């Protein structure tokens, strides 16, 4: 019984750490979920970059944000979508679309 409880406790504490350990993947997945609903949209590439220093200087959030760029193609027309991603106090990624320069 003690072994089962120990395993359950370890799994419960390891799961949030695993999600928080790789924010890049969770940010990319969350950004993909927020792409516009366009028939036939295909993702060509996705990449992550740091927030520019001049914008980061004004950042008031607790977590360090990153920028997620997703390159898509729909009906022969390519478009780049950029999202800022930061983690919420609960550890979940929060994304918001931004206009890339």
Backbone as XML, in Angstrom:
<?xml version="1.0"?>
<chain id="A" units="angstrom">
  <residue number="1" name="UNK">
    <atom name="N" x="0.826" y="-1.196" z="0.000"/>
    <atom name="CA" x="0.000" y="0.000" z="0.000"/>
    <atom name="C" x="0.874" y="1.266" z="0.000"/>
  </residue>
  <residue number="2" name="UNK">
    <atom name="N" x="1.953" y="1.214" z="0.819"/>
    <atom name="CA" x="2.838" y="2.371" z="0.862"/>
    <atom name="C" x="3.493" y="2.608" z="-0.493"/>
  </residue>
  <residue number="3" name="UNK">
    <atom name="N" x="3.823" y="1.535" z="-1.192"/>
    <atom name="CA" x="4.468" y="1.666" z="-2.503"/>
    <atom name="C" x="3.520" y="2.321" z="-3.503"/>
  </residue>
  <residue number="4" name="UNK">
    <atom name="N" x="2.269" y="1.928" z="-3.471"/>
    <atom name="CA" x="1.279" y="2.506" z="-4.385"/>
    <atom name="C" x="1.091" y="3.994" z="-4.095"/>
  </residue>
  <residue number="5" name="UNK">
    <atom name="N" x="0.997" y="4.342" z="-2.837"/>
    <atom name="CA" x="0.845" y="5.762" z="-2.469"/>
    <atom name="C" x="2.078" y="6.565" z="-2.871"/>
  </residue>
  <residue number="6" name="UNK">
    <atom name="N" x="3.247" y="5.976" z="-2.682"/>
    <atom name="CA" x="4.486" y="6.670" z="-3.057"/>
    <atom name="C" x="4.537" y="6.927" z="-4.555"/>
  </residue>
  <residue number="7" name="UNK">
    <atom name="N" x="4.154" y="5.937" z="-5.345"/>
    <atom name="CA" x="4.152" y="6.083" z="-6.798"/>
    <atom name="C" x="3.150" y="7.156" z="-7.216"/>
  </residue>
  <residue number="8" name="UNK">
    <atom name="N" x="1.975" y="7.142" z="-6.621"/>
    <atom name="CA" x="0.957" y="8.142" z="-6.962"/>
    <atom name="C" x="1.428" y="9.554" z="-6.624"/>
  </residue>
  <residue number="9" name="UNK">
    <atom name="N" x="2.080" y="9.719" z="-5.506"/>
    <atom name="CA" x="2.597" y="11.032" z="-5.116"/>
    <atom name="C" x="3.675" y="11.476" z="-6.095"/>
  </residue>
  <residue number="10" name="UNK">
    <atom name="N" x="4.575" y="10.572" z="-6.459"/>
    <atom name="CA" x="5.629" y="10.914" z="-7.416"/>
    <atom name="C" x="5.050" y="11.305" z="-8.771"/>
  </residue>
  <residue number="11" name="UNK">
    <atom name="N" x="4.056" y="10.575" z="-9.245"/>
    <atom name="CA" x="3.427" y="10.894" z="-10.526"/>
    <atom name="C" x="2.716" y="12.234" z="-10.446"/>
  </residue>
  <residue number="12" name="UNK">
    <atom name="N" x="2.044" y="12.504" z="-9.362"/>
    <atom name="CA" x="1.316" y="13.771" z="-9.217"/>
    <atom name="C" x="2.267" y="14.962" z="-9.231"/>
  </residue>
  <residue number="13" name="UNK">
    <atom name="N" x="3.432" y="14.819" z="-8.594"/>
    <atom name="CA" x="4.385" y="15.927" z="-8.575"/>
    <atom name="C" x="5.213" y="16.011" z="-9.846"/>
  </residue>
  <residue number="14" name="UNK">
    <atom name="N" x="5.399" y="14.916" z="-10.532"/>
    <atom name="CA" x="6.207" y="14.920" z="-11.755"/>
    <atom name="C" x="5.440" y="15.487" z="-12.933"/>
  </residue>
  <residue number="15" name="UNK">
    <atom name="N" x="4.136" y="15.283" z="-13.004"/>
    <atom name="CA" x="3.350" y="15.723" z="-14.154"/>
    <atom name="C" x="3.406" y="17.233" z="-14.367"/>
  </residue>
  <residue number="16" name="UNK">
    <atom name="N" x="3.159" y="18.077" z="-13.356"/>
    <atom name="CA" x="3.261" y="19.507" z="-13.595"/>
    <atom name="C" x="4.672" y="19.942" z="-13.943"/>
  </residue>
  <residue number="17" name="UNK">
    <atom name="N" x="5.673" y="19.296" z="-13.369"/>
    <atom name="CA" x="7.049" y="19.629" z="-13.675"/>
    <atom name="C" x="7.408" y="19.310" z="-15.119"/>
  </residue>
  <residue number="18" name="UNK">
    <atom name="N" x="6.843" y="18.232" z="-15.650"/>
    <atom name="CA" x="7.116" y="17.865" z="-17.033"/>
    <atom name="C" x="6.533" y="18.908" z="-17.976"/>
  </residue>
  <residue number="19" name="UNK">
    <atom name="N" x="5.327" y="19.357" z="-17.700"/>
    <atom name="CA" x="4.709" y="20.369" z="-18.557"/>
    <atom name="C" x="5.455" y="21.692" z="-18.467"/>
  </residue>
  <residue number="20" name="UNK">
    <atom name="N" x="5.904" y="22.036" z="-17.271"/>
    <atom name="CA" x="6.614" y="23.293" z="-17.099"/>
    <atom name="C" x="8.051" y="23.194" z="-17.579"/>
  </residue>
  <residue number="21" name="UNK">
    <atom name="N" x="8.575" y="21.971" z="-17.711"/>
    <atom name="CA" x="9.950" y="21.793" z="-18.117"/>
    <atom name="C" x="10.217" y="22.152" z="-19.566"/>
  </residue>
  <residue number="22" name="UNK">
    <atom name="N" x="9.230" y="22.056" z="-20.435"/>
    <atom name="CA" x="9.425" y="22.371" z="-21.842"/>
    <atom name="C" x="8.314" y="23.308" z="-22.312"/>
  </residue>
  <residue number="23" name="UNK">
    <atom name="N" x="8.424" y="24.584" z="-21.997"/>
    <atom name="CA" x="7.373" y="25.515" z="-22.393"/>
    <atom name="C" x="7.308" y="25.730" z="-23.902"/>
  </residue>
  <residue number="24" name="UNK">
    <atom name="N" x="8.386" y="25.437" z="-24.614"/>
    <atom name="CA" x="8.404" y="25.643" z="-26.054"/>
    <atom name="C" x="7.340" y="24.802" z="-26.736"/>
  </residue>
  <residue number="25" name="UNK">
    <atom name="N" x="7.308" y="23.514" z="-26.434"/>
    <atom name="CA" x="6.330" y="22.629" z="-27.064"/>
    <atom name="C" x="4.902" y="23.026" z="-26.710"/>
  </residue>
  <residue number="26" name="UNK">
    <atom name="N" x="4.662" y="23.326" z="-25.448"/>
    <atom name="CA" x="3.301" y="23.674" z="-25.044"/>
    <atom name="C" x="2.866" y="24.997" z="-25.667"/>
  </residue>
  <residue number="27" name="UNK">
    <atom name="N" x="3.805" y="25.924" z="-25.852"/>
    <atom name="CA" x="3.461" y="27.197" z="-26.503"/>
    <atom name="C" x="3.139" y="26.994" z="-27.977"/>
  </residue>
  <residue number="28" name="UNK">
    <atom name="N" x="3.913" y="26.150" z="-28.649"/>
    <atom name="CA" x="3.641" y="25.882" z="-30.067"/>
    <atom name="C" x="2.287" y="25.208" z="-30.229"/>
  </residue>
  <residue number="29" name="UNK">
    <atom name="N" x="1.992" y="24.232" z="-29.388"/>
    <atom name="CA" x="0.698" y="23.552" z="-29.476"/>
    <atom name="C" x="-0.459" y="24.515" z="-29.215"/>
  </residue>
  <residue number="30" name="UNK">
    <atom name="N" x="-0.310" y="25.369" z="-28.217"/>
    <atom name="CA" x="-1.365" y="26.329" z="-27.893"/>
    <atom name="C" x="-1.548" y="27.333" z="-29.033"/>
  </residue>
  <residue number="31" name="UNK">
    <atom name="N" x="-0.437" y="27.778" z="-29.641"/>
    <atom name="CA" x="-0.532" y="28.711" z="-30.759"/>
    <atom name="C" x="-1.213" y="28.051" z="-31.951"/>
  </residue>
  <residue number="32" name="UNK">
    <atom name="N" x="-0.916" y="26.784" z="-32.206"/>
    <atom name="CA" x="-1.576" y="26.064" z="-33.305"/>
    <atom name="C" x="-3.077" y="25.970" z="-33.078"/>
  </residue>
  <residue number="33" name="UNK">
    <atom name="N" x="-3.476" y="25.782" z="-31.838"/>
    <atom name="CA" x="-4.906" y="25.730" z="-31.519"/>
    <atom name="C" x="-5.591" y="27.060" z="-31.824"/>
  </residue>
  <residue number="34" name="UNK">
    <atom name="N" x="-4.840" y="28.155" z="-31.761"/>
    <atom name="CA" x="-5.419" y="29.483" z="-31.950"/>
    <atom name="C" x="-5.305" y="30.008" z="-33.373"/>
  </residue>
  <residue number="35" name="UNK">
    <atom name="N" x="-4.840" y="29.182" z="-34.299"/>
    <atom name="CA" x="-4.811" y="29.614" z="-35.698"/>
    <atom name="C" x="-6.234" y="29.843" z="-36.181"/>
  </residue>
  <residue number="36" name="UNK">
    <atom name="N" x="-6.426" y="30.758" z="-37.135"/>
    <atom name="CA" x="-7.778" y="30.985" z="-37.645"/>
    <atom name="C" x="-8.317" y="29.741" z="-38.357"/>
  </residue>
  <residue number="37" name="UNK">
    <atom name="N" x="-9.618" y="29.575" z="-38.310"/>
    <atom name="CA" x="-10.263" y="28.440" z="-38.976"/>
    <atom name="C" x="-10.411" y="28.747" z="-40.461"/>
  </residue>
  <residue number="38" name="UNK">
    <atom name="N" x="-9.441" y="28.293" z="-41.237"/>
    <atom name="CA" x="-9.447" y="28.486" z="-42.683"/>
    <atom name="C" x="-9.439" y="27.099" z="-43.310"/>
  </residue>
  <residue number="39" name="UNK">
    <atom name="N" x="-10.374" y="26.859" z="-44.228"/>
    <atom name="CA" x="-10.443" y="25.557" z="-44.885"/>
    <atom name="C" x="-9.147" y="25.303" z="-45.650"/>
  </residue>
  <residue number="40" name="UNK">
    <atom name="N" x="-8.568" y="24.139" z="-45.457"/>
    <atom name="CA" x="-7.373" y="23.744" z="-46.188"/>
    <atom name="C" x="-6.074" y="24.330" z="-45.663"/>
  </residue>
  <residue number="41" name="UNK">
    <atom name="N" x="-6.077" y="24.920" z="-44.469"/>
    <atom name="CA" x="-4.847" y="25.505" z="-43.931"/>
    <atom name="C" x="-3.876" y="24.387" z="-43.576"/>
  </residue>
  <residue number="42" name="UNK">
    <atom name="N" x="-2.612" y="24.596" z="-43.946"/>
    <atom name="CA" x="-1.554" y="23.637" z="-43.641"/>
    <atom name="C" x="-0.402" y="24.377" z="-42.977"/>
  </residue>
  <residue number="43" name="UNK">
    <atom name="N" x="0.177" y="23.762" z="-41.971"/>
    <atom name="CA" x="1.317" y="24.355" z="-41.279"/>
    <atom name="C" x="2.589" y="23.886" z="-41.963"/>
  </residue>
  <residue number="44" name="UNK">
    <atom name="N" x="3.391" y="24.838" z="-42.434"/>
    <atom name="CA" x="4.667" y="24.495" z="-43.059"/>
    <atom name="C" x="5.756" y="24.368" z="-42.001"/>
  </residue>
  <residue number="45" name="UNK">
    <atom name="N" x="5.934" y="25.396" z="-41.189"/>
    <atom name="CA" x="6.945" y="25.378" z="-40.134"/>
    <atom name="C" x="6.447" y="26.143" z="-38.925"/>
  </residue>
  <residue number="46" name="UNK">
    <atom name="N" x="7.054" y="25.850" z="-37.805"/>
    <atom name="CA" x="6.810" y="26.636" z="-36.597"/>
    <atom name="C" x="8.145" y="26.778" z="-35.875"/>
  </residue>
  <residue number="47" name="UNK">
    <atom name="N" x="8.358" y="27.946" z="-35.304"/>
    <atom name="CA" x="9.606" y="28.192" z="-34.591"/>
    <atom name="C" x="9.349" y="29.137" z="-33.422"/>
  </residue>
  <residue number="48" name="UNK">
    <atom name="N" x="10.298" y="29.154" z="-32.514"/>
    <atom name="CA" x="10.197" y="29.972" z="-31.316"/>
    <atom name="C" x="11.403" y="30.903" z="-31.288"/>
  </residue>
  <residue number="49" name="UNK">
    <atom name="N" x="11.171" y="32.124" z="-30.862"/>
    <atom name="CA" x="12.258" y="33.091" z="-30.717"/>
    <atom name="C" x="12.019" y="33.892" z="-29.445"/>
  </residue>
  <residue number="50" name="UNK">
    <atom name="N" x="13.075" y="34.477" z="-28.903"/>
    <atom name="CA" x="12.892" y="35.278" z="-27.686"/>
    <atom name="C" x="12.173" y="36.590" z="-28.002"/>
  </residue>
  <residue number="51" name="UNK">
    <atom name="N" x="11.552" y="37.128" z="-27.001"/>
    <atom name="CA" x="10.907" y="38.427" z="-27.156"/>
    <atom name="C" x="11.996" y="39.482" z="-27.332"/>
  </residue>
  <residue number="52" name="UNK">
    <atom name="N" x="11.815" y="40.432" z="-28.267"/>
    <atom name="CA" x="12.821" y="41.485" z="-28.457"/>
    <atom name="C" x="13.089" y="42.250" z="-27.155"/>
  </residue>
  <residue number="53" name="UNK">
    <atom name="N" x="14.349" y="42.648" z="-26.980"/>
    <atom name="CA" x="14.775" y="43.289" z="-25.726"/>
    <atom name="C" x="14.005" y="44.567" z="-25.430"/>
  </residue>
  <residue number="54" name="UNK">
    <atom name="N" x="13.695" y="45.358" z="-26.450"/>
    <atom name="CA" x="12.973" y="46.610" z="-26.207"/>
    <atom name="C" x="11.544" y="46.348" z="-25.728"/>
  </residue>
  <residue number="55" name="UNK">
    <atom name="N" x="10.926" y="45.269" z="-26.204"/>
    <atom name="CA" x="9.588" y="44.919" z="-25.732"/>
    <atom name="C" x="9.652" y="44.237" z="-24.365"/>
  </residue>
  <residue number="56" name="UNK">
    <atom name="N" x="10.698" y="43.429" z="-24.161"/>
    <atom name="CA" x="10.830" y="42.733" z="-22.887"/>
    <atom name="C" x="11.075" y="43.714" z="-21.740"/>
  </residue>
  <residue number="57" name="UNK">
    <atom name="N" x="11.684" y="44.855" z="-22.034"/>
    <atom name="CA" x="11.938" y="45.868" z="-21.000"/>
    <atom name="C" x="10.632" y="46.387" z="-20.401"/>
  </residue>
  <residue number="58" name="UNK">
    <atom name="N" x="9.551" y="46.376" z="-21.182"/>
    <atom name="CA" x="8.246" y="46.853" z="-20.712"/>
    <atom name="C" x="7.356" y="45.729" z="-20.179"/>
  </residue>
  <residue number="59" name="UNK">
    <atom name="N" x="7.842" y="44.507" z="-20.183"/>
    <atom name="CA" x="7.059" y="43.355" z="-19.761"/>
    <atom name="C" x="6.840" y="43.386" z="-18.263"/>
  </residue>
  <residue number="60" name="UNK">
    <atom name="N" x="5.586" y="43.241" z="-17.851"/>
    <atom name="CA" x="5.252" y="43.283" z="-16.431"/>
    <atom name="C" x="4.813" y="41.919" z="-15.894"/>
  </residue>
  <residue number="61" name="UNK">
    <atom name="N" x="4.804" y="40.911" z="-16.737"/>
    <atom name="CA" x="4.393" y="39.580" z="-16.315"/>
    <atom name="C" x="5.449" y="38.892" z="-15.468"/>
  </residue>
  <residue number="62" name="UNK">
    <atom name="N" x="5.055" y="37.806" z="-14.821"/>
    <atom name="CA" x="5.969" y="37.072" z="-13.956"/>
    <atom name="C" x="6.819" y="36.075" z="-14.730"/>
  </residue>
  <residue number="63" name="UNK">
    <atom name="N" x="6.302" y="35.543" z="-15.829"/>
    <atom name="CA" x="7.058" y="34.563" z="-16.603"/>
    <atom name="C" x="7.742" y="35.236" z="-17.787"/>
  </residue>
  <residue number="64" name="UNK">
    <atom name="N" x="8.789" y="34.593" z="-18.281"/>
    <atom name="CA" x="9.519" y="35.139" z="-19.423"/>
    <atom name="C" x="8.793" y="34.741" z="-20.709"/>
  </residue>
  <residue number="65" name="UNK">
    <atom name="N" x="8.313" y="35.698" z="-21.490"/>
    <atom name="CA" x="7.551" y="35.370" z="-22.694"/>
    <atom name="C" x="8.463" y="34.998" z="-23.864"/>
  </residue>
  <residue number="66" name="UNK">
    <atom name="N" x="7.890" y="34.238" z="-24.797"/>
    <atom name="CA" x="8.560" y="33.913" z="-26.046"/>
    <atom name="C" x="7.605" y="34.219" z="-27.198"/>
  </residue>
  <residue number="67" name="UNK">
    <atom name="N" x="8.150" y="34.311" z="-28.395"/>
    <atom name="CA" x="7.347" y="34.543" z="-29.588"/>
    <atom name="C" x="7.308" y="33.246" z="-30.383"/>
  </residue>
  <residue number="68" name="UNK">
    <atom name="N" x="6.111" y="32.828" z="-30.789"/>
    <atom name="CA" x="5.926" y="31.637" z="-31.613"/>
    <atom name="C" x="5.512" y="32.114" z="-33.002"/>
  </residue>
  <residue number="69" name="UNK">
    <atom name="N" x="6.279" y="31.726" z="-34.021"/>
    <atom name="CA" x="5.957" y="32.041" z="-35.411"/>
    <atom name="C" x="5.512" y="30.759" z="-36.096"/>
  </residue>
  <residue number="70" name="UNK">
    <atom name="N" x="4.359" y="30.822" z="-36.762"/>
    <atom name="CA" x="3.832" y="29.665" z="-37.483"/>
    <atom name="C" x="3.600" y="30.082" z="-38.930"/>
  </residue>
  <residue number="71" name="UNK">
    <atom name="N" x="4.284" y="29.391" z="-39.833"/>
    <atom name="CA" x="4.155" y="29.661" z="-41.263"/>
    <atom name="C" x="3.129" y="28.685" z="-41.839"/>
  </residue>
  <residue number="72" name="UNK">
    <atom name="N" x="2.108" y="29.234" z="-42.509"/>
    <atom name="CA" x="1.027" y="28.407" z="-43.037"/>
    <atom name="C" x="0.839" y="28.642" z="-44.532"/>
  </residue>
  <residue number="73" name="UNK">
    <atom name="N" x="0.116" y="27.710" z="-45.156"/>
    <atom name="CA" x="-0.296" y="27.835" z="-46.551"/>
    <atom name="C" x="-1.753" y="27.408" z="-46.624"/>
  </residue>
  <residue number="74" name="UNK">
    <atom name="N" x="-2.560" y="28.209" z="-47.314"/>
    <atom name="CA" x="-3.961" y="27.866" z="-47.555"/>
    <atom name="C" x="-4.322" y="28.354" z="-48.948"/>
  </residue>
  <residue number="75" name="UNK">
    <atom name="N" x="-4.772" y="27.431" z="-49.775"/>
    <atom name="CA" x="-5.191" y="27.756" z="-51.147"/>
    <atom name="C" x="-4.069" y="28.445" z="-51.933"/>
  </residue>
  <residue number="76" name="UNK">
    <atom name="N" x="-2.835" y="27.993" z="-51.735"/>
    <atom name="CA" x="-1.698" y="28.529" z="-52.459"/>
    <atom name="C" x="-1.172" y="29.855" z="-51.946"/>
  </residue>
  <residue number="77" name="UNK">
    <atom name="N" x="-1.744" y="30.373" z="-50.892"/>
    <atom name="CA" x="-1.324" y="31.659" z="-50.326"/>
    <atom name="C" x="-0.674" y="31.408" z="-48.965"/>
  </residue>
  <residue number="78" name="UNK">
    <atom name="N" x="0.570" y="31.861" z="-48.815"/>
    <atom name="CA" x="1.282" y="31.681" z="-47.557"/>
    <atom name="C" x="1.086" y="32.849" z="-46.614"/>
  </residue>
  <residue number="79" name="UNK">
    <atom name="N" x="1.065" y="32.544" z="-45.341"/>
    <atom name="CA" x="0.919" y="33.596" z="-44.326"/>
    <atom name="C" x="1.647" y="33.178" z="-43.056"/>
  </residue>
  <residue number="80" name="UNK">
    <atom name="N" x="2.200" y="34.174" z="-42.369"/>
    <atom name="CA" x="2.902" y="33.944" z="-41.102"/>
    <atom name="C" x="2.031" y="34.479" z="-39.966"/>
  </residue>
  <residue number="81" name="UNK">
    <atom name="N" x="1.831" y="33.653" z="-38.959"/>
    <atom name="CA" x="1.101" y="34.065" z="-37.765"/>
    <atom name="C" x="2.089" y="34.065" z="-36.609"/>
  </residue>
  <residue number="82" name="UNK">
    <atom name="N" x="2.086" y="35.124" z="-35.825"/>
    <atom name="CA" x="2.976" y="35.232" z="-34.679"/>
    <atom name="C" x="2.145" y="35.397" z="-33.415"/>
  </residue>
  <residue number="83" name="UNK">
    <atom name="N" x="2.585" y="34.716" z="-32.376"/>
    <atom name="CA" x="1.895" y="34.752" z="-31.086"/>
    <atom name="C" x="2.929" y="34.999" z="-29.991"/>
  </residue>
  <residue number="84" name="UNK">
    <atom name="N" x="2.531" y="35.776" z="-29.003"/>
    <atom name="CA" x="3.344" y="35.895" z="-27.802"/>
    <atom name="C" x="2.821" y="34.829" z="-26.839"/>
  </residue>
  <residue number="85" name="UNK">
    <atom name="N" x="3.733" y="34.171" z="-26.164"/>
    <atom name="CA" x="3.340" y="33.099" z="-25.261"/>
    <atom name="C" x="4.018" y="33.302" z="-23.909"/>
  </residue>
  <residue number="86" name="UNK">
    <atom name="N" x="3.232" y="33.215" z="-22.871"/>
    <atom name="CA" x="3.731" y="33.275" z="-21.489"/>
    <atom name="C" x="2.928" y="32.271" z="-20.676"/>
  </residue>
  <residue number="87" name="UNK">
    <atom name="N" x="3.479" y="31.842" z="-19.581"/>
    <atom name="CA" x="2.735" y="30.889" z="-18.760"/>
    <atom name="C" x="1.907" y="31.630" z="-17.724"/>
  </residue>
  <residue number="88" name="UNK">
    <atom name="N" x="0.729" y="31.105" z="-17.498"/>
    <atom name="CA" x="-0.171" y="31.679" z="-16.506"/>
    <atom name="C" x="0.306" y="31.255" z="-15.117"/>
  </residue>
  <residue number="89" name="UNK">
    <atom name="N" x="-0.261" y="31.830" z="-14.064"/>
    <atom name="CA" x="0.142" y="31.419" z="-12.706"/>
    <atom name="C" x="-0.059" y="29.921" z="-12.450"/>
  </residue>
  <residue number="90" name="UNK">
    <atom name="N" x="-1.005" y="29.296" z="-13.159"/>
    <atom name="CA" x="-1.219" y="27.856" z="-12.981"/>
    <atom name="C" x="-0.242" y="27.021" z="-13.804"/>
  </residue>
  <residue number="91" name="UNK">
    <atom name="N" x="0.590" y="27.681" z="-14.639"/>
    <atom name="CA" x="1.578" y="26.964" z="-15.434"/>
    <atom name="C" x="1.138" y="26.661" z="-16.849"/>
  </residue>
  <residue number="92" name="UNK">
    <atom name="N" x="-0.109" y="26.978" z="-17.173"/>
    <atom name="CA" x="-0.615" y="26.740" z="-18.524"/>
    <atom name="C" x="-0.152" y="27.851" z="-19.460"/>
  </residue>
  <residue number="93" name="UNK">
    <atom name="N" x="0.129" y="27.521" z="-20.724"/>
    <atom name="CA" x="0.555" y="28.573" z="-21.652"/>
    <atom name="C" x="-0.619" y="29.473" z="-22.039"/>
  </residue>
  <residue number="94" name="UNK">
    <atom name="N" x="-0.331" y="30.745" z="-22.165"/>
    <atom name="CA" x="-1.308" y="31.731" z="-22.612"/>
    <atom name="C" x="-0.738" y="32.360" z="-23.879"/>
  </residue>
  <residue number="95" name="UNK">
    <atom name="N" x="-1.474" y="32.331" z="-24.972"/>
    <atom name="CA" x="-0.992" y="32.913" z="-26.217"/>
    <atom name="C" x="-1.931" y="34.015" z="-26.682"/>
  </residue>
  <residue number="96" name="UNK">
    <atom name="N" x="-1.338" y="34.990" z="-27.337"/>
    <atom name="CA" x="-2.115" y="36.069" z="-27.921"/>
    <atom name="C" x="-1.435" y="36.446" z="-29.247"/>
  </residue>
  <residue number="97" name="UNK">
    <atom name="N" x="-2.250" y="36.580" z="-30.283"/>
    <atom name="CA" x="-1.704" y="36.885" z="-31.594"/>
    <atom name="C" x="-1.132" y="38.307" z="-31.614"/>
  </residue>
  <residue number="98" name="UNK">
    <atom name="N" x="0.011" y="38.447" z="-32.249"/>
    <atom name="CA" x="0.627" y="39.758" z="-32.411"/>
    <atom name="C" x="0.915" y="39.979" z="-33.881"/>
  </residue>
  <residue number="99" name="UNK">
    <atom name="N" x="1.097" y="41.200" z="-34.244"/>
    <atom name="CA" x="1.455" y="41.541" z="-35.617"/>
    <atom name="C" x="2.965" y="41.557" z="-35.721"/>
  </residue>
  <residue number="100" name="UNK">
    <atom name="N" x="3.497" y="40.689" z="-36.566"/>
    <atom name="CA" x="4.947" y="40.618" z="-36.752"/>
    <atom name="C" x="5.407" y="41.804" z="-37.607"/>
  </residue>
  <residue number="101" name="UNK">
    <atom name="N" x="6.563" y="42.358" z="-37.277"/>
    <atom name="CA" x="7.058" y="43.496" z="-38.063"/>
    <atom name="C" x="7.486" y="43.103" z="-39.457"/>
  </residue>
</chain>
